[in-house]
Amino acid sequence: MSDLPDNLKYATSHEWVQVEDDNIVRIGITDFAQEELGDLVFIELPELGRKVMAKEQCAVVESVKTASDLFSPVSGEVVAVNEAVADEPERVNDDAYGTWLFCIKANDLTELDALMNADAYQQMIEQ
């Protein structure tokens, strides 16, 4: 297990979140999640302009073992998707924290208060 970046927030559903300027939230999956899934073969990203609610299923990652839903950590609008990762899903396996999947312009950043810091996420995955 790689060290968890301290500058990110973490969801119980194994997404990582990085807050950018202008209420933009960048989202990917954790190293733990990609290790559990195995080699990723397909990623279905949300459509640009889609409005999502916090905890709403909005994307899917598929591996050689299984498929897993991804959930939005905040309510808002999808403003960017990483097309490169759609073409090369193995990028997530190579660098989970350096490979974002989509960005949401958050309606309310206080929704991020429900997420975990690196220490809390580490404790969760060790249980």
Secondary structure, DSSP 8 states (H G I E B T S, - for coil): -----TT-EE-TTSEEEEE-GGGEEEEEE-HHHHHHH-SEEEEE---TT-EE-TT-EEEEEEESS-EEEEE-SSSEEEEEE-HHHHH-THHHHH-TTT---EEEEES-GGGGGGSB-HHHHHHHHH-
